[in-house]
Amino acid sequence: MITLERVTKIYPGSKVPAVDNVELQVPEGEICVLIGSSGCGKTTLMRMMNRLIPITSGTIRIGDKDITGMDVIELRRSIGYAIQQIGLFPHMTVLDNIATVPKLLGWDKPRIERRVDELLELVNLDPGVFRSRFPRELSGGQAQRIGVARAMAADPPVMLMDEPFGAIDPINREVLQDEFLKIQAKLKKTIVFVTHDIHEAVKMGEKIALLDAGRLIQYGTPEDLLTRPKNRFVKDFVGADRALKRLDLLKVKDAMRVNPVHCFDNDPGEKVLEQMIENDLNYLLVTDRESKLKGYVNLVDLRGHNGEVGDVVHPMRITVTTDRNLKEALSKMLTYDIGIVVAVDEDGRLAGVLNTRTLFSVVGETYDERGGRWGKIPANGSIL
Amino acid sequence: MKSDHSSTSGGRFWMIIGLLVAFSAGAYFQSLGFFEFAADNPDEIWDLLLQHIRLVLISSAISISLGVPMGILLTRGFMRRYREWILNLLGICQTVPSLAVIAIAMTYIGIGPKTAIFALVIYGLLPIIRNSVAGLAGIDPVIIDAGRGMGMTPAQLLFRVELPNAMYIILTGIRTSTVINVGTAAMSFLVGGGGLGDLIFTGIAMVDPGIMLAGAVPTATLAIVMNWAFGRLEKSIISPGLVYSSN
């Protein structure tokens, strides 16, 4: 856990504090995103945590130790450090770069080599190929991966990351963010993550700290910032499309209708047809007995069919998995012009369906400009 | 593969040109009496050459061991304010001709190899200091920040990150200084420092191209060999990860 108490930084010769009385707590094993426009003090605040910038007043504690009392070299070696421009040492191979902190800590050679290979695999790079490369032989995305691997080399419980994915193209950035979240889910580091990109903040952060002119404006979960912005500034910062940003935040499984109507592929066709007509269904999802999604059937196929439903099933080409976010699901629905999409789990088992109505109701649930839930206002908008 | 082939055939071409030049130079020197003198006095030339090499090695070694640390010092935080000032001062000193430096040194220290070495050290210092400063100050501040952030001590940062990255430019300064030094060392004869200048200046005074060349040719050869040796040294010292070193 990282605890900041009344942390202030005033640069010499300046009257205005760069960081002003910041008070916050980063819980163990969570990612805390510091966000704000440039010059808001987010990077200064982060760099005070490993004392690259001296603190003017206030205390920062990591665990229960006040960092001002610690040996600065020891402190920094116990904190992972990754920056936007990566800062790989150009004269060292990837192996030596990743091994920087382990070497400083005096690990023996076999242990270092094992650790480097392990880390390269963790960041999805083949150790055999990359171990002996030099930084100039790496692409931007590869270099970023190495930068993150280097920060994690000595397995520090705390990591500071200053826009670690800032310098790469949007597509690769998404990939790296996803990979990093997967790694973090396993390793559970306490991470302070600086960014100016609200999308990244919402995606990466379990907590978001919004800063402006050195002051902490709002600190809370992404959900808090998007749905309960404290003031005008937060509202403007998260943007007028903050309802849309919740699409990033929510997963398909949060919005889907679970256990949708379906039949099994070895059900008799005639009976299913009967039921469909009775319940006024035009089509019906089909799974096998292990609830694996097979596809769908419609009325026309079943009319006059005497065998099992499985014989006439249409495969379902467009599905979403339950752990994807709603933005992807909505984008799929818009791309293929469908009002409903079927959600499956990783093994292809039917999990639920997502339609525009459930999607909108979930996104709009806790957030409404007019102060209430959509349903309470009469259709013409007048209250009386 | 293709470029390898073309470079060896290019090398062969220049080898042939070089041999032709050497042959015609030899024929020309022959006509001036160079080989006669050299054949008659091999021991004298050899002794003077060794003296010359000693002058160069001692003065360069001192220049390097003073210049590199001074360059390092000038790039440390507390000295950064004075850096421009000191570099400008050294630049002005460098405009003083080498002969004048030797003359001034002589008025204080007297004559002998010591004076020569003192003057050579002073004269060889600037390229080394200037390049050390340029090399160290030119390092991307991001990698220094990364090193500091990961918990390197200032000394570790200097030896593991800063010097290896600045080494190419520092070595270029040392190379320039040493090669110039080989030429300037010829002047040390004027203050009784010995070296191949002995033959060069005697040859000029006696209007005997044979004697003059007996000093000039080994001097020039020494400069070329030094330059080549430093080229080899660069290749073996500088990390292949630094792009400008890989030719």
Chai-1 contact restraints between the chains, C-beta under 6 A:
chainA,res_idxA,chainB,res_idxB,connection_type,confidence,min_distance_angstrom,max_distance_angstrom,comment,restraint_id
A,L52,B,G149,contact,1.0,0.0,6.0,A-B,restraint_1
A,I73,B,G151,contact,1.0,0.0,6.0,A-B,restraint_2
A,I73,B,T153,contact,1.0,0.0,6.0,A-B,restraint_3
A,R76,B,G151,contact,1.0,0.0,6.0,A-B,restraint_4
A,R77,B,G151,contact,1.0,0.0,6.0,A-B,restraint_5
A,Y81,B,G149,contact,1.0,0.0,6.0,A-B,restraint_6
A,Y81,B,M150,contact,1.0,0.0,6.0,A-B,restraint_7
A,Q85,B,V142,contact,1.0,0.0,6.0,A-B,restraint_8
A,G87,B,V142,contact,1.0,0.0,6.0,A-B,restraint_9
A,G87,B,I143,contact,1.0,0.0,6.0,A-B,restraint_10
A,G87,B,A146,contact,1.0,0.0,6.0,A-B,restraint_11
A,F89,B,I143,contact,1.0,0.0,6.0,A-B,restraint_12
A,F89,B,V161,contact,1.0,0.0,6.0,A-B,restraint_13
A,P90,B,G241,contact,1.0,0.0,6.0,A-B,restraint_14
A,P90,B,L242,contact,1.0,0.0,6.0,A-B,restraint_15
A,H91,B,P164,contact,1.0,0.0,6.0,A-B,restraint_16
A,H91,B,N165,contact,1.0,0.0,6.0,A-B,restraint_17
A,H91,B,S239,contact,1.0,0.0,6.0,A-B,restraint_18
A,H91,B,G241,contact,1.0,0.0,6.0,A-B,restraint_19
A,H91,B,L242,contact,1.0,0.0,6.0,A-B,restraint_20
A,T100,B,M150,contact,1.0,0.0,6.0,A-B,restraint_21
A,V101,B,M150,contact,1.0,0.0,6.0,A-B,restraint_22
A,F134,B,G241,contact,1.0,0.0,6.0,A-B,restraint_23
A,R136,B,V243,contact,1.0,0.0,6.0,A-B,restraint_24
